[in-house]
Amino acid sequence: MIMQSEITFLGTVSHPNLVKLLGYCCDDVEFLLVYEFMPKGSLETHLFWRNTNTEPLSWDTRLKIAIGAARGLAYLHTSDKQIIYRDFKASNILLDEEFNAKISDFGLAKLGPSAGDSHVTTRIIGTYGYAAPEYIATGHLYVKSDVYGFGVVLLEMLKGMRALDQKRPSGQQNLVEWIKPYLSDKSKLKSDIMDEKIVGQYSTNAALKAARLTLKCLQTDPKLRPSMQQVLHTLETIQAIKLRTRKRTKHFPTINNFH
């Protein structure tokens, strides 16, 4: 049933930041789906699997991945049928050779609410730690329920830690509960929010904007969360901060050059 749903959705949508379904076959028992090959694997692999032969994702690459995934979600939310993805998480973001992000696995996707309705009521399915609180509590699924899941993944990318990890100390096992109170505090950026593996790769202004965007996505009330179009615009603004900083560094010589 899930695979049939995936075929239905991927057969009607097409976007550079959605994984392409190349074909499928089926018998009386099961479906076999064939997707485009994504050589870099998943975001989850690069963020959390320790491999001495693999460099940690840089700040620039993390931002690039976040922007690509945001474009994919924004496309789904603004499509004619307003599709709610429902299972946004790091393992469902696949990466091509250039670390361009593509959203995969549409088995839990759901058509958005009809005209005049704010939500869809449906059976609660998804991944604990990423699902929005209103969906878990009531089964009411909003378009902005996806925004919450995006916020969780964005927090994972900033901190370099999984949303849930029972091996962490008490009080730190749920990443959102642990870090959310710090996200608007500039003094907590390096000590509590940002991944130590990317220290020195970002401007304070850019990191603080990313942290505050994450906080907006994680608002308990879905009405207070930004749309994915707004999230995308903010991420592109953050990326531009880094570019402007580089350009300024390039064009303004240091004092030593005048000697």
C-alpha positions in Angstrom: 0.0 0.0 0.0 2.8 2.4 0.9 4.7 1.7 -2.4 1.5 2.2 -4.4 1.2 5.6 -2.7 4.8 6.4 -3.5 4.2 5.5 -7.2 1.1 7.7 -7.3 2.9 10.8 -5.9 6.1 10.4 -7.8 4.2 9.9 -11.0 2.5 13.3 -10.7 5.4 15.5 -9.4 8.8 16.4 -10.8 11.5 18.7 -9.3 15.3 18.8 -9.2 15.2 18.3 -5.4 12.9 15.2 -5.5 14.4 11.8 -6.2 13.2 10.5 -9.6 11.3 7.3 -9.9 12.7 5.6 -13.0 10.3 2.6 -13.1 8.6 -0.2 -11.2 7.3 -3.7 -11.6 5.0 -5.8 -9.5 3.5 -9.2 -9.0 0.6 -10.4 -6.8 2.7 -9.9 -3.7 5.1 -7.0 -3.9 6.3 -3.9 -5.8 9.9 -3.3 -6.9 10.7 0.4 -7.3 13.7 1.7 -9.3 15.1 5.2 -8.4 17.9 7.3 -9.8 21.3 6.5 -8.2 22.4 8.9 -5.5 26.2 8.3 -5.1 26.7 10.2 -1.8 24.0 8.3 0.0 21.9 10.0 2.7 22.4 13.1 4.9 22.1 10.8 7.9 25.2 8.8 6.8 27.4 11.9 6.5 26.2 13.5 9.7 26.2 10.6 12.1 28.2 7.6 10.8 31.8 7.7 11.9 34.1 7.0 9.0 37.8 8.0 9.3 38.0 8.2 5.5 35.2 10.8 5.2 35.5 14.5 6.0 32.8 16.0 8.2 30.3 18.0 6.2 31.4 21.6 6.1 29.1 24.5 7.0 28.8 25.5 3.4 27.8 22.0 2.4 25.3 21.7 5.2 23.7 24.9 4.1 23.6 23.8 0.5 21.9 20.6 1.5 19.4 22.4 3.7 18.5 24.8 0.8 18.0 21.9 -1.6 15.8 20.0 0.8 13.8 23.2 1.5 13.3 23.7 -2.2 11.9 20.2 -2.5 9.5 20.7 0.4 8.4 24.1 -0.8 7.6 22.7 -4.2 5.4 20.0 -2.7 3.6 22.4 -0.5 2.8 24.8 -3.3 2.0 22.2 -5.9 -1.6 22.0 -7.2 -2.5 19.2 -4.9 -0.5 20.6 -1.9 1.3 17.5 -0.8 2.3 17.0 2.8 5.4 14.8 3.0 4.9 13.6 6.6 8.2 11.8 7.2 11.0 14.4 6.8 14.2 13.2 8.3 17.9 13.0 7.6 17.8 9.4 6.2 15.2 10.5 3.6 17.5 13.3 2.2 19.7 11.7 -0.5 22.8 13.4 -2.0 24.2 13.3 -5.5 27.9 13.6 -6.5 27.9 17.4 -5.9 26.0 17.1 -2.5 22.7 18.4 -4.1 19.9 17.2 -1.9 16.9 15.3 -3.1 14.0 14.1 -1.0 13.2 10.4 -1.2 10.6 7.9 0.1 7.1 9.2 -0.5 5.3 6.3 1.0 3.8 8.4 3.8 3.0 11.5 1.7 -0.5 12.8 2.0 -2.6 15.2 0.0 -3.1 18.5 1.8 -6.4 19.8 3.2 -9.3 20.6 0.9 -10.3 24.2 0.3 -11.6 25.8 3.6 -9.9 23.2 5.8 -6.8 23.8 7.8 -5.7 20.2 8.3 -6.1 16.5 7.4 -7.0 14.0 10.0 -5.2 10.8 9.6 -3.7 7.8 11.3 -0.4 8.7 13.1 2.5 7.3 11.2 6.0 8.7 11.0 9.3 8.8 12.9 9.3 9.7 16.6 11.5 12.7 17.2 10.7 14.3 13.9 6.9 14.3 13.9 5.2 17.5 14.9 3.6 17.7 18.4 0.1 18.5 17.1 0.2 15.5 14.8 1.3 13.1 17.6 -1.3 14.5 20.0 -4.4 14.7 17.7 -3.7 13.1 14.3 -4.3 16.5 12.7 -1.7 16.9 9.9 -1.0 20.4 8.7 1.2 21.5 5.8 3.3 23.2 8.5 3.7 19.8 10.3 6.5 19.3 7.6 8.1 22.6 8.7 8.5 21.2 12.2 10.3 18.1 10.8 12.5 20.4 8.7 13.4 22.3 11.9 14.4 19.0 13.6 16.7 18.1 10.7 18.1 21.7 10.6 18.9 21.4 14.3 20.7 18.0 13.6 22.8 19.8 10.9 23.7 22.6 13.2 24.6 20.5 16.2 25.9 17.4 14.4 23.8 15.1 16.6 20.8 12.8 16.1 17.3 14.0 17.1 17.1 11.1 19.6 20.0 9.2 21.2 19.5 7.1 24.4 23.3 7.0 24.8 23.5 10.7 25.6 23.3 11.8 29.3 19.9 12.4 30.9 18.4 15.7 29.7 20.2 15.5 26.4 18.7 12.4 24.8 16.0 14.4 23.0 17.9 17.0 20.9 14.9 19.4 20.5 14.1 19.5 24.2 17.8 19.9 25.1 18.9 22.6 22.6 15.6 24.5 21.8 15.9 26.8 24.9 19.3 28.1 23.7 18.4 28.8 20.0 17.8 32.5 20.4 20.8 33.1 22.7 23.9 34.4 20.8 26.1 33.6 23.8 25.2 29.9 23.5 26.1 29.5 19.8 29.6 27.9 20.0 29.3 26.3 23.5 25.8 24.7 23.1 24.4 24.9 19.6 27.0 24.6 16.8 28.8 21.4 15.9 32.4 21.7 17.1 33.6 20.1 13.8 32.6 23.2 11.9 33.8 25.9 14.3 35.5 28.7 12.3 33.7 28.0 9.1 30.7 30.3 9.6 30.1 33.9 10.6 28.4 34.5 13.9 25.6 36.4 12.1 24.9 33.5 9.8 24.9 30.9 12.5 22.6 33.0 14.7 20.1 33.5 11.9 20.2 29.7 11.2 19.6 29.0 14.9 16.7 31.4 15.1 15.2 30.0 11.9 15.3 26.6 13.5 13.5 27.9 16.6 10.7 29.3 14.4 10.3 26.0 12.6 10.1 24.2 16.0 7.2 26.4 17.4 4.6 24.2 19.1 1.7 26.1 17.4 1.9 25.3 13.7 0.4 28.8 12.9 3.6 30.4 14.3 5.9 28.4 12.0 7.0 29.9 8.8 6.0 28.5 5.4 8.6 26.5 3.5 8.9 29.3 1.0 9.8 31.6 3.9 12.3 29.0 5.3 13.9 28.8 1.9 14.2 32.5 1.5 15.8 32.8 4.9 18.3 30.0 4.2 19.3 31.7 0.9 19.8 35.0 2.9 22.1 33.1 5.3 24.0 31.7 2.4 24.4 35.2 1.0 25.9 36.4 4.2 28.8 33.9 3.8 29.3 35.0 0.2 29.4 38.7 1.0 31.9 38.0 3.8 34.2 36.2 1.3 33.8 38.9 -1.3 34.7 41.6 1.3 37.8 39.6 2.4 38.9 39.2 -1.2 38.6 42.8 -2.2 40.0 44.5 0.9 43.7 43.9 1.4 45.2 43.5 4.9 47.4 46.2 6.4 50.5 44.1 5.7 50.0 44.6 2.0 50.7 48.3 2.3 54.2 47.8 3.7 
